[in-house]
């Protein structure tokens, strides 16, 4: 079973997602369909994370409210400079309205395999009706 509402900042706080593809869904049945689509595309349950409802929005901690002052300041700076920093705030708002955010971890080490994994994940999420499908790479983001 995919992990539901995990803490994405453990063991250390991450300002933005990294090496993953994310998408938001308005309805739970669409998110359920997306998880099945990701499994069919070859992703393991351990690579799929779902964030739902108020609890999911709290776990995302997009304002670093549970972190130290220096971390909150760095988060503010990151938001000011990053192209897609508002993505997580929009996702958290969607979660509070009953939506779901799905994140698929991409662990392939070889760049060619990694690029194929990005394509498989984004295609599966879009096919399931995902909104705001986004790849979070090491130094870049890409919207689909």
N, CA, C and O atoms as CSV, one atom per row, in Angstrom:
chain,resi,resn,atom,element,x,y,z
A,1,UNK,N,N,0.835,-1.184,0.000
A,1,UNK,CA,C,0.000,0.000,0.000
A,1,UNK,C,C,0.883,1.252,0.000
A,1,UNK,O,O,1.901,1.295,0.690
A,2,UNK,N,N,0.500,2.246,-0.757
A,2,UNK,CA,C,1.235,3.511,-0.799
A,2,UNK,C,C,1.218,4.160,0.579
A,2,UNK,O,O,0.281,3.958,1.351
A,3,UNK,N,N,2.246,4.933,0.887
A,3,UNK,CA,C,2.340,5.616,2.167
A,3,UNK,C,C,1.417,6.826,2.164
A,3,UNK,O,O,1.394,7.594,1.202
A,4,UNK,N,N,0.652,6.995,3.251
A,4,UNK,CA,C,-0.300,8.105,3.339
A,4,UNK,C,C,0.156,9.093,4.408
A,4,UNK,O,O,0.428,8.715,5.547
A,5,UNK,N,N,0.233,10.351,4.025
A,5,UNK,CA,C,0.608,11.464,4.892
A,5,UNK,C,C,1.905,11.242,5.680
A,5,UNK,O,O,1.932,11.454,6.892
A,6,UNK,N,N,2.988,10.813,4.996
A,6,UNK,CA,C,4.264,10.687,5.709
A,6,UNK,C,C,4.875,12.072,5.936
A,6,UNK,O,O,4.431,13.054,5.341
A,7,UNK,N,N,5.861,12.145,6.770
A,7,UNK,CA,C,6.575,13.403,6.961
A,7,UNK,C,C,7.660,13.490,5.894
A,7,UNK,O,O,8.646,12.757,5.963
A,8,UNK,N,N,7.496,14.379,4.898
A,8,UNK,CA,C,8.480,14.451,3.810
A,8,UNK,C,C,9.787,15.122,4.217
A,8,UNK,O,O,10.731,15.167,3.428
A,9,UNK,N,N,9.850,15.641,5.434
A,9,UNK,CA,C,11.025,16.398,5.870
A,9,UNK,C,C,11.955,15.603,6.770
A,9,UNK,O,O,12.925,16.157,7.288
A,10,UNK,N,N,11.692,14.347,6.965
A,10,UNK,CA,C,12.561,13.516,7.797
A,10,UNK,C,C,13.551,12.803,6.909
A,10,UNK,O,O,13.148,12.352,5.837
A,11,UNK,N,N,14.794,12.666,7.260
A,11,UNK,CA,C,15.412,13.066,8.518
A,11,UNK,C,C,15.761,14.548,8.589
A,11,UNK,O,O,16.083,15.040,9.671
A,12,UNK,N,N,15.709,15.281,7.470
A,12,UNK,CA,C,16.031,16.705,7.505
A,12,UNK,C,C,15.000,17.462,6.695
A,12,UNK,O,O,14.404,16.916,5.767
A,13,UNK,N,N,14.790,18.716,7.046
A,13,UNK,CA,C,13.814,19.539,6.353
A,13,UNK,C,C,14.254,19.785,4.911
A,13,UNK,O,O,15.404,20.146,4.663
A,14,UNK,N,N,13.351,19.591,3.975
A,14,UNK,CA,C,13.617,19.874,2.561
A,14,UNK,C,C,12.711,21.029,2.155
A,14,UNK,O,O,11.496,20.969,2.341
A,15,UNK,N,N,13.301,22.068,1.608
A,15,UNK,CA,C,12.525,23.241,1.236
A,15,UNK,C,C,11.560,22.942,0.103
A,15,UNK,O,O,10.423,23.413,0.112
A,16,UNK,N,N,11.999,22.172,-0.859
A,16,UNK,CA,C,11.178,21.794,-2.005
A,16,UNK,C,C,11.394,20.307,-2.269
A,16,UNK,O,O,12.427,19.755,-1.888
A,17,UNK,N,N,10.434,19.656,-2.915
A,17,UNK,CA,C,10.633,18.237,-3.266
A,17,UNK,C,C,11.850,18.076,-4.170
A,17,UNK,O,O,12.294,19.033,-4.804
A,18,UNK,N,N,12.387,16.850,-4.225
A,18,UNK,CA,C,13.551,16.589,-5.063
A,18,UNK,C,C,13.483,15.159,-5.583
A,18,UNK,O,O,13.118,14.232,-4.859
A,19,UNK,N,N,13.850,14.999,-6.877
A,19,UNK,CA,C,13.886,13.692,-7.539
A,19,UNK,C,C,12.551,12.955,-7.390
A,19,UNK,O,O,12.486,11.815,-6.930
A,20,UNK,N,N,11.491,13.659,-7.803
A,20,UNK,CA,C,10.162,13.052,-7.755
A,20,UNK,C,C,9.266,13.733,-8.790
A,20,UNK,O,O,9.614,14.770,-9.354
A,21,UNK,N,N,8.114,13.126,-9.022
A,21,UNK,CA,C,7.063,13.720,-9.837
A,21,UNK,C,C,5.836,13.813,-8.953
A,21,UNK,O,O,5.495,12.859,-8.253
A,22,UNK,N,N,5.166,14.966,-8.980
A,22,UNK,CA,C,3.981,15.174,-8.168
A,22,UNK,C,C,2.792,15.557,-9.036
A,22,UNK,O,O,2.951,16.026,-10.164
A,23,UNK,N,N,1.598,15.350,-8.490
A,23,UNK,CA,C,0.360,15.779,-9.140
A,23,UNK,C,C,-0.704,15.927,-8.068
A,23,UNK,O,O,-0.651,15.266,-7.031
A,24,UNK,N,N,-1.664,16.794,-8.325
A,24,UNK,CA,C,-2.783,16.962,-7.401
A,24,UNK,C,C,-4.046,16.394,-8.031
A,24,UNK,O,O,-4.184,16.318,-9.252
A,25,UNK,N,N,-4.956,16.003,-7.160
A,25,UNK,CA,C,-6.238,15.420,-7.579
A,25,UNK,C,C,-7.337,16.014,-6.710
A,25,UNK,O,O,-7.169,16.168,-5.500
A,26,UNK,N,N,-8.469,16.347,-7.338
A,26,UNK,CA,C,-9.597,16.897,-6.598
A,26,UNK,C,C,-10.386,15.820,-5.873
A,26,UNK,O,O,-10.944,16.071,-4.805
A,27,UNK,N,N,-10.436,14.632,-6.438
A,27,UNK,CA,C,-11.293,13.562,-5.924
A,27,UNK,C,C,-10.465,12.347,-5.511
A,27,UNK,O,O,-9.476,12.013,-6.164
A,28,UNK,N,N,-10.867,11.695,-4.440
A,28,UNK,CA,C,-10.186,10.486,-3.969
A,28,UNK,C,C,-10.213,9.366,-5.005
A,28,UNK,O,O,-9.195,8.698,-5.185
A,29,UNK,N,N,-11.340,9.127,-5.699
A,29,UNK,CA,C,-11.313,8.054,-6.713
A,29,UNK,C,C,-10.264,8.281,-7.802
A,29,UNK,O,O,-9.664,7.324,-8.291
A,30,UNK,N,N,-10.041,9.533,-8.182
A,30,UNK,CA,C,-9.007,9.822,-9.183
A,30,UNK,C,C,-7.619,9.514,-8.634
A,30,UNK,O,O,-6.769,8.992,-9.356
A,31,UNK,N,N,-7.382,9.832,-7.362
A,31,UNK,CA,C,-6.090,9.534,-6.741
A,31,UNK,C,C,-5.890,8.032,-6.643
A,31,UNK,O,O,-4.782,7.539,-6.857
A,32,UNK,N,N,-6.943,7.304,-6.323
A,32,UNK,CA,C,-6.871,5.841,-6.257
A,32,UNK,C,C,-6.523,5.273,-7.628
A,32,UNK,O,O,-5.705,4.360,-7.746
A,33,UNK,N,N,-7.148,5.818,-8.650
A,33,UNK,CA,C,-6.856,5.404,-10.028
A,33,UNK,C,C,-5.392,5.709,-10.377
A,33,UNK,O,O,-4.743,4.927,-11.071
A,34,UNK,N,N,-4.884,6.832,-9.900
A,34,UNK,CA,C,-3.501,7.217,-10.179
A,34,UNK,C,C,-2.516,6.249,-9.533
A,34,UNK,O,O,-1.502,5.898,-10.137
A,35,UNK,N,N,-2.808,5.819,-8.314
A,35,UNK,CA,C,-1.924,4.859,-7.639
A,35,UNK,C,C,-1.871,3.567,-8.442
A,35,UNK,O,O,-0.796,2.996,-8.626
A,36,UNK,N,N,-3.010,3.104,-8.919
A,36,UNK,CA,C,-3.037,1.886,-9.735
A,36,UNK,C,C,-2.268,2.094,-11.043
A,36,UNK,O,O,-1.548,1.204,-11.495
A,37,UNK,N,N,-2.422,3.254,-11.634
A,37,UNK,CA,C,-1.713,3.572,-12.872
A,37,UNK,C,C,-0.199,3.587,-12.649
A,37,UNK,O,O,0.560,3.133,-13.505
A,38,UNK,N,N,0.231,4.103,-11.517
A,38,UNK,CA,C,1.663,4.118,-11.188
A,38,UNK,C,C,2.190,2.706,-10.968
A,38,UNK,O,O,3.301,2.382,-11.389
A,39,UNK,N,N,1.395,1.863,-10.308
A,39,UNK,CA,C,1.799,0.463,-10.120
A,39,UNK,C,C,1.957,-0.217,-11.474
A,39,UNK,O,O,2.932,-0.932,-11.703
A,40,UNK,N,N,1.011,0.003,-12.357
A,40,UNK,CA,C,1.060,-0.585,-13.693
A,40,UNK,C,C,2.289,-0.097,-14.458
A,40,UNK,O,O,2.859,-0.834,-15.263
A,41,UNK,N,N,2.695,1.150,-14.202
A,41,UNK,CA,C,3.876,1.724,-14.864
A,41,UNK,C,C,5.180,1.231,-14.243
A,41,UNK,O,O,6.260,1.616,-14.690
A,42,UNK,N,N,5.090,0.384,-13.217
A,42,UNK,CA,C,6.284,-0.229,-12.654
A,42,UNK,C,C,6.812,0.392,-11.374
A,42,UNK,O,O,7.906,0.038,-10.934
A,43,UNK,N,N,6.067,1.310,-10.761
A,43,UNK,CA,C,6.535,1.923,-9.518
A,43,UNK,C,C,6.105,1.079,-8.320
A,43,UNK,O,O,4.980,0.582,-8.259
A,44,UNK,N,N,7.020,0.931,-7.379
A,44,UNK,CA,C,6.755,0.161,-6.168
A,44,UNK,C,C,5.919,0.994,-5.201
A,44,UNK,O,O,5.951,2.224,-5.233
A,45,UNK,N,N,5.176,0.310,-4.350
A,45,UNK,CA,C,4.366,0.991,-3.337
A,45,UNK,C,C,5.212,1.935,-2.494
A,45,UNK,O,O,4.755,3.017,-2.124
A,46,UNK,N,N,6.436,1.535,-2.190
A,46,UNK,CA,C,7.309,2.346,-1.339
A,46,UNK,C,C,7.735,3.652,-2.017
A,46,UNK,O,O,8.240,4.554,-1.349
A,47,UNK,N,N,7.541,3.761,-3.317
A,47,UNK,CA,C,7.910,4.974,-4.052
A,47,UNK,C,C,6.750,5.956,-4.178
A,47,UNK,O,O,6.934,7.071,-4.665
A,48,UNK,N,N,5.566,5.553,-3.746
A,48,UNK,CA,C,4.349,6.358,-3.911
A,48,UNK,C,C,3.909,6.888,-2.553
A,48,UNK,O,O,3.739,6.132,-1.597
A,49,UNK,N,N,3.728,8.211,-2.489
A,49,UNK,CA,C,3.252,8.853,-1.262
A,49,UNK,C,C,2.015,9.683,-1.573
A,49,UNK,O,O,1.965,10.399,-2.573
A,50,UNK,N,N,1.030,9.575,-0.710
A,50,UNK,CA,C,-0.194,10.349,-0.846
A,50,UNK,C,C,-0.333,11.285,0.336
A,50,UNK,O,O,-0.098,10.900,1.482
A,51,UNK,N,N,-0.715,12.514,0.049
A,51,UNK,CA,C,-1.010,13.495,1.086
A,51,UNK,C,C,-2.465,13.890,0.902
A,51,UNK,O,O,-2.866,14.325,-0.178
A,52,UNK,N,N,-3.260,13.737,1.962
A,52,UNK,CA,C,-4.692,14.023,1.850
A,52,UNK,C,C,-5.171,14.828,3.044
A,52,UNK,O,O,-4.657,14.700,4.155
A,53,UNK,N,N,-6.165,15.655,2.786
A,53,UNK,CA,C,-6.850,16.376,3.838
A,53,UNK,C,C,-5.968,17.324,4.634
A,53,UNK,O,O,-4.830,17.620,4.268
A,54,UNK,N,N,-6.541,17.783,5.733
A,54,UNK,CA,C,-5.850,18.724,6.620
A,54,UNK,C,C,-4.542,18.134,7.150
A,54,UNK,O,O,-3.533,18.834,7.226
A,55,UNK,N,N,-4.556,16.858,7.514
A,55,UNK,CA,C,-3.341,16.214,8.024
A,55,UNK,C,C,-2.223,16.233,6.984
A,55,UNK,O,O,-1.067,16.499,7.313
A,56,UNK,N,N,-2.568,15.953,5.739
A,56,UNK,CA,C,-1.569,15.998,4.675
A,56,UNK,C,C,-0.994,17.387,4.494
A,56,UNK,O,O,0.209,17.538,4.284
A,57,UNK,N,N,-1.850,18.418,4.572
A,57,UNK,CA,C,-1.388,19.801,4.442
A,57,UNK,C,C,-0.438,20.155,5.584
A,57,UNK,O,O,0.562,20.842,5.375
A,58,UNK,N,N,-0.754,19.684,6.796
A,58,UNK,CA,C,0.115,19.939,7.941
A,58,UNK,C,C,1.466,19.254,7.741
A,58,UNK,O,O,2.506,19.846,8.030
A,59,UNK,N,N,1.460,18.024,7.254
A,59,UNK,CA,C,2.713,17.293,7.041
A,59,UNK,C,C,3.608,17.978,6.010
A,59,UNK,O,O,4.832,17.956,6.143
A,60,UNK,N,N,3.011,18.585,4.989
A,60,UNK,CA,C,3.821,19.287,3.982
A,60,UNK,C,C,4.580,20.455,4.608
A,60,UNK,O,O,5.686,20.775,4.171
A,61,UNK,N,N,4.004,21.091,5.620
A,61,UNK,CA,C,4.658,22.168,6.369
A,61,UNK,C,C,5.335,23.157,5.416
A,61,UNK,O,O,6.535,23.411,5.521
A,62,UNK,N,N,4.557,23.708,4.493
A,62,UNK,CA,C,5.126,24.556,3.445
A,62,UNK,C,C,5.717,25.861,3.958
A,62,UNK,O,O,6.481,26.511,3.244
A,63,UNK,N,N,5.380,26.255,5.174
A,63,UNK,CA,C,5.941,27.483,5.747
A,63,UNK,C,C,6.991,27.200,6.817
A,63,UNK,O,O,7.433,28.112,7.515
A,64,UNK,N,N,7.388,25.940,6.942
A,64,UNK,CA,C,8.412,25.521,7.909
A,64,UNK,C,C,8.042,25.930,9.333
A,64,UNK,O,O,8.911,26.269,10.136
A,65,UNK,N,N,6.755,25.894,9.635
A,65,UNK,CA,C,6.278,26.330,10.952
A,65,UNK,C,C,6.823,25.478,12.093
A,65,UNK,O,O,6.964,25.968,13.213
A,66,UNK,N,N,7.127,24.229,11.830
A,66,UNK,CA,C,7.633,23.339,12.874
A,66,UNK,C,C,9.161,23.327,12.941
A,66,UNK,O,O,9.746,22.488,13.625
A,67,UNK,N,N,9.800,24.246,12.239
A,67,UNK,CA,C,11.263,24.256,12.159
A,67,UNK,C,C,11.847,25.457,12.909
A,67,UNK,O,O,11.113,26.321,13.390
A,68,UNK,N,N,13.160,25.495,12.999
A,68,UNK,CA,C,13.858,26.579,13.687
A,68,UNK,C,C,13.750,27.888,12.903
A,68,UNK,O,O,13.401,27.885,11.722
A,69,UNK,N,N,14.048,28.995,13.564
A,69,UNK,CA,C,14.011,30.305,12.916
A,69,UNK,C,C,14.922,30.363,11.688
A,69,UNK,O,O,14.483,30.844,10.644
A,70,UNK,N,N,16.183,29.890,11.768
A,70,UNK,CA,C,17.024,29.918,10.563
A,70,UNK,C,C,16.409,29.125,9.402
A,70,UNK,O,O,16.492,29.549,8.249
A,71,UNK,N,N,15.801,27.989,9.702
A,71,UNK,CA,C,15.178,27.190,8.648
A,71,UNK,C,C,13.986,27.940,8.055
A,71,UNK,O,O,13.802,27.933,6.838
A,72,UNK,N,N,13.182,28.579,8.887
A,72,UNK,CA,C,12.040,29.352,8.378
A,72,UNK,C,C,12.515,30.498,7.489
A,72,UNK,O,O,11.901,30.788,6.462
A,73,UNK,N,N,13.614,31.152,7.886
A,73,UNK,CA,C,14.155,32.241,7.071
A,73,UNK,C,C,14.660,31.724,5.725
A,73,UNK,O,O,14.422,32.341,4.687
A,74,UNK,N,N,15.365,30.578,5.752
A,74,UNK,CA,C,15.833,29.984,4.489
A,74,UNK,C,C,14.657,29.561,3.619
A,74,UNK,O,O,14.718,29.700,2.397
A,75,UNK,N,N,13.593,29.048,4.222
A,75,UNK,CA,C,12.406,28.660,3.465
A,75,UNK,C,C,11.794,29.889,2.799
A,75,UNK,O,O,11.392,29.829,1.637
A,76,UNK,N,N,11.723,31.000,3.524
A,76,UNK,CA,C,11.191,32.236,2.943
A,76,UNK,C,C,12.029,32.700,1.761
A,76,UNK,O,O,11.493,33.119,0.736
A,77,UNK,N,N,13.341,32.623,1.910
A,77,UNK,CA,C,14.242,33.003,0.817
A,77,UNK,C,C,14.051,32.074,-0.380
A,77,UNK,O,O,14.009,32.533,-1.522
A,78,UNK,N,N,13.935,30.774,-0.124
A,78,UNK,CA,C,13.725,29.810,-1.199
A,78,UNK,C,C,12.440,30.119,-1.956
A,78,UNK,O,O,12.420,30.082,-3.186
A,79,UNK,N,N,11.380,30.420,-1.237
A,79,UNK,CA,C,10.109,30.756,-1.876
A,79,UNK,C,C,10.234,31.994,-2.750
A,79,UNK,O,O,9.632,32.076,-3.821
A,80,UNK,N,N,11.018,32.953,-2.283
A,80,UNK,CA,C,11.177,34.186,-3.042
A,80,UNK,C,C,11.953,33.967,-4.333
A,80,UNK,O,O,11.729,34.670,-5.318
A,81,UNK,N,N,12.868,32.993,-4.335
A,81,UNK,CA,C,13.750,32.791,-5.479
A,81,UNK,C,C,13.337,31.648,-6.409
A,81,UNK,O,O,13.654,31.674,-7.598
A,82,UNK,N,N,12.638,30.652,-5.880
A,82,UNK,CA,C,12.303,29.468,-6.679
A,82,UNK,C,C,11.123,29.747,-7.608
A,82,UNK,O,O,10.164,30.422,-7.233
A,83,UNK,N,N,11.214,29.221,-8.811
A,83,UNK,CA,C,10.152,29.410,-9.789
A,83,UNK,C,C,8.842,28.761,-9.356
A,83,UNK,O,O,7.768,29.313,-9.596
A,84,UNK,N,N,8.921,27.599,-8.723
A,84,UNK,CA,C,7.714,26.831,-8.441
A,84,UNK,C,C,7.429,26.673,-6.954
A,84,UNK,O,O,6.761,25.721,-6.553
A,85,UNK,N,N,7.924,27.587,-6.136
A,85,UNK,CA,C,7.716,27.473,-4.698
A,85,UNK,C,C,6.242,27.557,-4.338
A,85,UNK,O,O,5.823,26.941,-3.358
A,86,UNK,N,N,5.448,28.290,-5.090
A,86,UNK,CA,C,4.017,28.414,-4.814
A,86,UNK,C,C,3.237,27.135,-5.059
A,86,UNK,O,O,2.095,27.004,-4.618
A,87,UNK,N,N,3.850,26.192,-5.762
A,87,UNK,CA,C,3.191,24.913,-6.064
A,87,UNK,C,C,2.729,24.223,-4.784
A,87,UNK,O,O,1.589,23.765,-4.704
A,88,UNK,N,N,3.600,24.146,-3.789
A,88,UNK,CA,C,3.263,23.431,-2.563
A,88,UNK,C,C,2.173,24.143,-1.774
A,88,UNK,O,O,1.335,23.488,-1.153
A,89,UNK,N,N,2.170,25.475,-1.788
A,89,UNK,CA,C,1.096,26.203,-1.119
A,89,UNK,C,C,-0.243,25.938,-1.800
A,89,UNK,O,O,-1.259,25.744,-1.132
A,90,UNK,N,N,-0.238,25.930,-3.125
A,90,UNK,CA,C,-1.488,25.618,-3.852
A,90,UNK,C,C,-1.925,24.186,-3.557
A,90,UNK,O,O,-3.114,23.914,-3.387
A,91,UNK,N,N,-0.952,23.269,-3.497
A,91,UNK,CA,C,-1.284,21.874,-3.189
A,91,UNK,C,C,-1.860,21.758,-1.783
A,91,UNK,O,O,-2.849,21.054,-1.577
A,92,UNK,N,N,-1.251,22.442,-0.810
A,92,UNK,CA,C,-1.757,22.395,0.566
A,92,UNK,C,C,-3.184,22.932,0.642
A,92,UNK,O,O,-4.016,22.389,1.369
A,93,UNK,N,N,-3.466,23.986,-0.099
A,93,UNK,CA,C,-4.838,24.516,-0.135
A,93,UNK,C,C,-5.806,23.497,-0.731
A,93,UNK,O,O,-6.930,23.346,-0.251
A,94,UNK,N,N,-5.372,22.811,-1.763
A,94,UNK,CA,C,-6.215,21.780,-2.370
A,94,UNK,C,C,-6.485,20.650,-1.376
A,94,UNK,O,O,-7.601,20.133,-1.310
A,95,UNK,N,N,-5.466,20.266,-0.602
A,95,UNK,CA,C,-5.633,19.214,0.399
A,95,UNK,C,C,-6.668,19.634,1.445
A,95,UNK,O,O,-7.502,18.826,1.853
A,96,UNK,N,N,-6.616,20.874,1.871
A,96,UNK,CA,C,-7.568,21.377,2.867
A,96,UNK,C,C,-9.003,21.360,2.343
A,96,UNK,O,O,-9.957,21.347,3.121
A,97,UNK,N,N,-9.144,21.360,1.024
A,97,UNK,CA,C,-10.473,21.311,0.404
A,97,UNK,C,C,-10.874,19.884,0.042
A,97,UNK,O,O,-11.853,19.669,-0.672
A,98,UNK,N,N,-10.110,18.910,0.542
A,98,UNK,CA,C,-10.456,17.509,0.321
A,98,UNK,C,C,-9.709,16.831,-0.811
A,98,UNK,O,O,-10.016,15.689,-1.156
A,99,UNK,N,N,-8.740,17.507,-1.393
A,99,UNK,CA,C,-7.978,16.924,-2.489
A,99,UNK,C,C,-6.820,16.062,-2.009
A,99,UNK,O,O,-6.652,15.824,-0.813
A,100,UNK,N,N,-6.030,15.603,-2.968
A,100,UNK,CA,C,-4.903,14.714,-2.696
A,100,UNK,C,C,-3.701,15.157,-3.525
A,100,UNK,O,O,-3.847,15.581,-4.671
A,101,UNK,N,N,-2.522,15.054,-2.938
A,101,UNK,CA,C,-1.260,15.240,-3.645
A,101,UNK,C,C,-0.573,13.885,-3.674
A,101,UNK,O,O,-0.447,13.226,-2.642
A,102,UNK,N,N,-0.130,13.471,-4.848
A,102,UNK,CA,C,0.634,12.230,-4.979
A,102,UNK,C,C,2.055,12.596,-5.379
A,102,UNK,O,O,2.277,13.427,-6.259
A,103,UNK,N,N,3.009,11.961,-4.716
A,103,UNK,CA,C,4.422,12.139,-5.020
A,103,UNK,C,C,5.021,10.770,-5.324
A,103,UNK,O,O,4.824,9.813,-4.575
A,104,UNK,N,N,5.752,10.690,-6.428
A,104,UNK,CA,C,6.411,9.448,-6.830
A,104,UNK,C,C,7.914,9.680,-6.775
A,104,UNK,O,O,8.439,10.521,-7.503
A,105,UNK,N,N,8.605,8.945,-5.921
A,105,UNK,CA,C,10.062,9.071,-5.805
A,105,UNK,C,C,10.735,8.437,-7.005
A,105,UNK,O,O,10.317,7.386,-7.489
A,106,UNK,N,N,11.787,9.094,-7.479
A,106,UNK,CA,C,12.560,8.608,-8.618
A,106,UNK,C,C,13.972,8.343,-8.138
A,106,UNK,O,O,14.694,9.274,-7.781
A,107,UNK,N,N,14.370,7.087,-8.127
A,107,UNK,CA,C,15.648,6.728,-7.526
A,107,UNK,C,C,16.688,6.244,-8.531
A,107,UNK,O,O,17.828,5.979,-8.148
A,108,UNK,N,N,16.330,6.125,-9.783
A,108,UNK,CA,C,17.275,5.602,-10.764
A,108,UNK,C,C,18.518,6.475,-10.825
A,108,UNK,O,O,18.423,7.702,-10.872
A,109,UNK,N,N,19.677,5.842,-10.823
A,109,UNK,CA,C,20.936,6.569,-10.808
A,109,UNK,C,C,21.402,6.987,-12.206
A,109,UNK,O,O,21.943,8.080,-12.378
A,110,UNK,N,N,21.197,6.139,-13.182
A,110,UNK,CA,C,21.618,6.462,-14.544
A,110,UNK,C,C,20.661,7.493,-15.134
A,110,UNK,O,O,19.444,7.345,-15.019
A,111,UNK,N,N,21.201,8.537,-15.768
A,111,UNK,CA,C,20.374,9.625,-16.265
A,111,UNK,C,C,19.321,9.135,-17.263
A,111,UNK,O,O,18.177,9.588,-17.218
A,112,UNK,N,N,19.685,8.231,-18.150
A,112,UNK,CA,C,18.730,7.721,-19.132
A,112,UNK,C,C,17.573,7.004,-18.433
A,112,UNK,O,O,16.412,7.213,-18.783
A,113,UNK,N,N,17.886,6.166,-17.453
A,113,UNK,CA,C,16.846,5.481,-16.696
A,113,UNK,C,C,16.007,6.475,-15.902
A,113,UNK,O,O,14.788,6.332,-15.804
A,114,UNK,N,N,16.665,7.478,-15.338
A,114,UNK,CA,C,15.961,8.503,-14.573
A,114,UNK,C,C,14.973,9.243,-15.473
A,114,UNK,O,O,13.821,9.451,-15.093
A,115,UNK,N,N,15.420,9.641,-16.660
A,115,UNK,CA,C,14.538,10.355,-17.589
A,115,UNK,C,C,13.347,9.496,-18.002
A,115,UNK,O,O,12.237,10.007,-18.150
A,116,UNK,N,N,13.566,8.207,-18.186
A,116,UNK,CA,C,12.453,7.308,-18.506
A,116,UNK,C,C,11.480,7.207,-17.324
A,116,UNK,O,O,10.266,7.144,-17.517
A,117,UNK,N,N,12.015,7.193,-16.117
A,117,UNK,CA,C,11.162,7.137,-14.930
A,117,UNK,C,C,10.313,8.402,-14.808
A,117,UNK,O,O,9.142,8.329,-14.436
A,118,UNK,N,N,10.890,9.549,-15.116
A,118,UNK,CA,C,10.135,10.807,-15.113
A,118,UNK,C,C,8.983,10.710,-16.110
A,118,UNK,O,O,7.849,11.077,-15.800
A,119,UNK,N,N,9.281,10.217,-17.295
A,119,UNK,CA,C,8.250,10.093,-18.332
A,119,UNK,C,C,7.157,9.105,-17.922
A,119,UNK,O,O,5.973,9.382,-18.110
A,120,UNK,N,N,7.546,7.951,-17.362
A,120,UNK,CA,C,6.554,6.960,-16.920
A,120,UNK,C,C,5.647,7.528,-15.834
A,120,UNK,O,O,4.430,7.346,-15.876
A,121,UNK,N,N,6.241,8.215,-14.863
A,121,UNK,CA,C,5.459,8.773,-13.753
A,121,UNK,C,C,4.520,9.877,-14.227
A,121,UNK,O,O,3.341,9.887,-13.872
A,122,UNK,N,N,5.034,10.799,-15.020
A,122,UNK,CA,C,4.199,11.910,-15.476
A,122,UNK,C,C,3.071,11.417,-16.387
A,122,UNK,O,O,1.949,11.916,-16.306
A,123,UNK,N,N,3.357,10.453,-17.241
A,123,UNK,CA,C,2.334,9.896,-18.119
A,123,UNK,C,C,1.243,9.202,-17.304
A,123,UNK,O,O,0.057,9.374,-17.587
A,124,UNK,N,N,1.630,8.426,-16.305
A,124,UNK,CA,C,0.657,7.721,-15.463
A,124,UNK,C,C,-0.216,8.697,-14.687
A,124,UNK,O,O,-1.426,8.500,-14.581
A,125,UNK,N,N,0.387,9.743,-14.147
A,125,UNK,CA,C,-0.385,10.716,-13.364
A,125,UNK,C,C,-1.329,11.526,-14.246
A,125,UNK,O,O,-2.467,11.791,-13.856
A,126,UNK,N,N,-0.870,11.918,-15.423
A,126,UNK,CA,C,-1.742,12.657,-16.344
A,126,UNK,C,C,-2.890,11.778,-16.831
A,126,UNK,O,O,-4.028,12.236,-16.929
A,127,UNK,N,N,-2.591,10.516,-17.137
A,127,UNK,CA,C,-3.624,9.597,-17.625
A,127,UNK,C,C,-4.710,9.378,-16.581
A,127,UNK,O,O,-5.859,9.105,-16.929
A,128,UNK,N,N,-4.359,9.494,-15.315
A,128,UNK,CA,C,-5.331,9.307,-14.231
A,128,UNK,C,C,-6.078,10.596,-13.904
A,128,UNK,O,O,-6.910,10.617,-12.998
A,129,UNK,N,N,-5.787,11.667,-14.633
A,129,UNK,CA,C,-6.500,12.924,-14.419
A,129,UNK,C,C,-5.815,13.878,-13.464
A,129,UNK,O,O,-6.464,14.768,-12.913
A,130,UNK,N,N,-4.522,13.714,-13.257
A,130,UNK,CA,C,-3.793,14.581,-12.340
A,130,UNK,C,C,-3.674,15.999,-12.861
A,130,UNK,O,O,-3.494,16.229,-14.057
A,131,UNK,N,N,-3.777,16.947,-11.939
A,131,UNK,CA,C,-3.564,18.361,-12.244
A,131,UNK,C,C,-2.163,18.736,-11.785
A,131,UNK,O,O,-1.589,18.075,-10.920
A,132,UNK,N,N,-1.629,19.773,-12.352
A,132,UNK,CA,C,-0.346,20.324,-11.907
A,132,UNK,C,C,0.719,19.231,-11.797
A,132,UNK,O,O,1.397,19.120,-10.775
A,133,UNK,N,N,0.864,18.428,-12.850
A,133,UNK,CA,C,1.884,17.376,-12.858
A,133,UNK,C,C,3.240,18.057,-13.011
A,133,UNK,O,O,3.459,18.832,-13.943
A,134,UNK,N,N,4.148,17.756,-12.080
A,134,UNK,CA,C,5.419,18.463,-12.023
A,134,UNK,C,C,6.562,17.516,-11.685
A,134,UNK,O,O,6.437,16.664,-10.805
A,135,UNK,N,N,7.672,17.675,-12.391
A,135,UNK,CA,C,8.905,16.947,-12.076
A,135,UNK,C,C,9.809,17.879,-11.274
A,135,UNK,O,O,10.029,19.030,-11.649
A,136,UNK,N,N,10.324,17.359,-10.169
A,136,UNK,CA,C,11.247,18.098,-9.307
A,136,UNK,C,C,12.607,17.423,-9.422
A,136,UNK,O,O,12.841,16.393,-8.791
A,137,UNK,N,N,13.503,17.990,-10.217
A,137,UNK,CA,C,14.835,17.426,-10.393
A,137,UNK,C,C,15.819,18.005,-9.402
A,137,UNK,O,O,15.440,18.754,-8.501
A,138,UNK,N,N,17.086,17.658,-9.568
A,138,UNK,CA,C,18.119,18.146,-8.653
A,138,UNK,C,C,18.256,19.670,-8.698
A,138,UNK,O,O,18.386,20.316,-7.658
A,139,UNK,N,N,18.227,20.234,-9.893
A,139,UNK,CA,C,18.425,21.677,-10.030
A,139,UNK,C,C,17.388,22.341,-10.928
A,139,UNK,O,O,17.553,23.493,-11.330
A,140,UNK,N,N,16.325,21.614,-11.239
A,140,UNK,CA,C,15.334,22.156,-12.161
A,140,UNK,C,C,13.957,21.580,-11.866
A,140,UNK,O,O,13.833,20.537,-11.225
A,141,UNK,N,N,12.943,22.256,-12.332
A,141,UNK,CA,C,11.576,21.731,-12.270
A,141,UNK,C,C,11.006,21.759,-13.683
A,141,UNK,O,O,11.463,22.516,-14.539
A,142,UNK,N,N,10.015,20.933,-13.905
A,142,UNK,CA,C,9.420,20.821,-15.233
A,142,UNK,C,C,7.936,20.525,-15.069
A,142,UNK,O,O,7.557,19.568,-14.393
A,143,UNK,N,N,7.107,21.341,-15.684
A,143,UNK,CA,C,5.656,21.120,-15.654
A,143,UNK,C,C,5.233,20.334,-16.877
A,143,UNK,O,O,5.757,20.527,-17.974
A,144,UNK,N,N,4.270,19.439,-16.670
A,144,UNK,CA,C,3.738,18.638,-17.784
A,144,UNK,C,C,2.307,19.002,-18.058
A,144,UNK,O,O,1.688,18.436,-18.959
